Amino acid sequence: MAQTLPETMKALVCEDIGQPLQLKTVPTPLPTPGSVVVKVLAVQSQRSLAAIIAGKTPFTFPKPLTPGNTAIGRVAATGPDTTSLAVGQLIMLDTFVRARDNSDIQILWGFSDGFTPQSKKFMADNWVMGSYAEYVRAPLENTWALDEKRLCGNPSDGGLGYSINDLVSLPEILIPYGGLRGINLRPGETIVIAPATGGFSGSAVFAALAMGATVIAMGRNEKVLQRLKDNFPRVRTVVNTGDVQADTATLRALGPIDAYLDLSPPQASSSSHIRSCFLALRQYGRASLMGFIPTDLALPYSHAMGNNLTIRGQFMYERADVKSLIQLAESGQLKLGVAGSYEICGKYQLDEIEECFQKTEACQEAGQIVLITP
């Protein structure tokens, strides 16, 4: 089904590792079977992208690459096999792409071609154009319809009153939400989230609260911990002192603790909080490991065995998690934008990417978002 698209568009392009992004005029993508073309409205500035394109992370990507992240946009053109999406429809793009004939082949569209020869070929042959562009061709199964009337409508008419920019906080929550669903977090349970004060880990706090849990937020940034406690009645806070016994005792005093979500960055490899959180879990407690710790850890083996703990590694999320999260937002249980304690620290166009990266580096706390609006 053909729709009118401009012949060319603006897109950011990384020609090679270590080279800065360049704003180029490139052909506008056309829809193919199994895809739609989306006009990008707003996309979050990926916190680790500057390090990724500089070659400072384990992530690799095909070159040239138009990077990207999960975005909010509108369908601009549909392919011949599109059945439920229409031109003009508000959508969310999901960047966790799996090959249709083998779901074990996985890429993070826009910044990582995975860790196997098959995944690297899959991305290089199909998905080198991400969302840091005016338009993007997207897989049908990664294009999720949003109820615009409900999300953005006037509250007097039953809407939630969000702006398009507010919706960008929705995909921010998606990855930790997958981890929480992976350990079957239930309403009324108590979960430790550690660390909980960064931009990404803070979104896990918001997700767990929307799921009906009580959250123990643990970290070193006392200012952010206090802000979380002040804003949410079901948040308790624990400062990571580095003393395993003392921190474990503090956590247990707030329990019993049903679950633990770990979102440790690489620099937290030697942090004591992981051991403290494991030791604080109750009988039959569950732990989800979603961080990027590059080294092996000495876990409390006898404690895990003696208390029948379930330990689950979780990479990203399942497709059912995306639909569930959107439903949670559309129900009003998951708060977005200012209502969800999110702050848009800055908005930048494609030609302002260096300033955008600088602002992103300065805005790493829970609830802080920097936007790119092509």
Residue, then its C-alpha position, 0 to 999 in steps of 0.5 A: m500500500a503506497q503512501t506519499l513520503p518525501e524522497t529524502m530525509k535527515a538522519l544521523v550517521c556513524e561511519d565508523i567506531g570512534q567517529p562523531l555522528q554526522l547529520k546527512t541527507v539520505p533516501t527516505p525508507l520505503p515500507t516492505p512486507g513485514s514493516v511500516v515506515v514511521k515518522v519519528l516524533a520523540v526519542q530518548s537520548q540513549r545514555s550509553l550511546a556516546a560510549i558505544i559509538a566511541g568503542k568503549t563498551p562490549f556492544t558492536f554494530p555494523k557501519p555505517l549506522t543510524p543509531g536509535n532508541t525506543a521512540i514515539g512516532r506516527v505511522a507514515a506508510t504501511g507495507p502490503d501485509t499490514t493488517s492493524l496499523a493505519v497511517g497517522q496512528l500513534i505508536m511506540l517503537d520497540t528496539f529489541v528485535r528478534a529474527r522471525d524464523n529464530s527468536d534466539i537471534q536478537i539485536l538491540w536495534g540502533f546500537s548493538d548487533g548482538f554477540t553471534p555471527q548470525s545476529k551480526k549478519f541479521m542486523a547488517d542486512n536489515w536494520v542499520m537505520g535506527s530512530y535518530a532520523e526523521y523517518v524509520r522503517a520498522p518491523l511490524e512486530n516491533t511497532w506497538a499501537l497506542d491509544e492516543k485518545r486515552l493517553c493524550g485526551n483531555p481528562s474531562d473526556g476520560g483521557l490522561g492528559y499526557s503530551i507526546n513527549d510525556l510518552v517517552s518515559l513509557p519505553e524507559i520503563l520497559i526493560p526493568y518491567g521485563g525483569l519484574r515480570g520475569i520473577n512474577l512480582r505480585p501486588g502487595e509484595t516487597i522488592v529491593i531495587a538496587p541500585a535505584t537512583g540512576g535514570f535507568s534503575g529509577s524507572a524500575v522503581f516506578a514500574a514496581l510501584a505501578m505493579g502494586a509492590t512496596v519498593i525498598a530503593m537502595g543506593r549511594n545517592e542520598k539526595v535521590l533516595q530522599r526524593l523517591k521517598d518523598n514522592f512515593p508513600r510505598v518507597r522505603t530507602v536504604v543507603n548502601t554503606g558498604d558494610v554487608q552485615a549492617d546493610t543486610a540488617t537494615l534491609r531485613a528490618l524493612g521486610p520480609i523481602d520477597a524479591y530483588l531486582d539487580l541493575s548494577p552497572p559495570q563499575a559496581s562489580s566490587s560493590s557489596h550491595i549485591r551480597s546484602c540484597f541476596l542475604a536479605l531475601r526471605q524463604y522462597g525469595r526471587a532475584s532477577l539479575m539485569g545488570f552488566i557486571p563483567t566479572d564473576l560474583a561470589l554469591p551466598y551459596s548456602h543461603a540461596m540453597g537453604n532458603n530455596l531462592t530462585i535466581r533468574g538472569q534476564f536479558m531485556y523483556e518478552r513481547a508479552d511484557v510490551k503489551s502488558l506495559i502499554q495496558l498498564a499505562e493506558s489503565g492509569q496505573l503506571k504514571l508517565g511524565v510529571a505525574g510519574s516523577y519524570e523530568i524532561c531535562g532538555k529537547y534537541q534536534l538532530d543537528e544538536i546531537e553534541e549538545c544533546f550528548q553533553k546534557t544526557e551525561a549530566c542528567q543521569e538521575a532517576g526520572q531524568i530524560v533528555l529528548i531528541t525531536p527530529 
